[in-house]
Amino acid sequence: MIDYDATLQSFFAECVKFLENRKPCAQDKVELGKINIAIDTVRRVATNPVKYSDYNTRVKEGLEKFEVADGFCIKSSGVFRIYADVLHHMGELNSTFDYRRTLAQQTLLNSLKSMKYHNNKNMFKDFYFPFMSPTKFAVKVRQNQR
């Protein structure tokens, strides 16, 4: 059984890891500042995902800035799109409607797999990542066994 709340926290940790890996590649102080803003934003969203699942709340709190997209380097990779998809669906992870909950859970699992792919430094990742199931990266609930 998968713990989707812990998997969501794992996803945010992978986003922060991606942004931390981008810091040494920053061209100037402005780009470094945007990366730092993106890291702070991801960490704030991770503290209370239920509250920040609403778009209007994120706008009121100042978490929907263009600097976040620039920090993820929107031009070169689809990582910001992955992050935005999870933000859009994270409010429905515990929905009472089965189709919404299933869509949100699959989006989270596929996004976590994509983030793990982007953060992986193995040169053979293109060969083995397509064969890995998204549920492999999920955080499982530990059950007591007799």
Salt bridges, closest charged atoms under 4 A:
GLU14 OE2 - LYS116 NZ 3.29
GLU20 OE1 - LYS23 NZ 3.71
GLU20 OE2 - ARG43 NH2 3.72
GLU31 OE2 - ARG22 NH2 2.70
GLU61 OE1 - ARG44 NH2 3.12
GLU61 OE2 - LYS51 NZ 3.76
GLU64 OE2 - ARG58 NE 2.70
ASP70 OD2 - LYS34 NZ 3.30
ASP85 OD1 - ARG81 NH2 2.82
ASP98 OD1 - ARG101 NH2 2.78
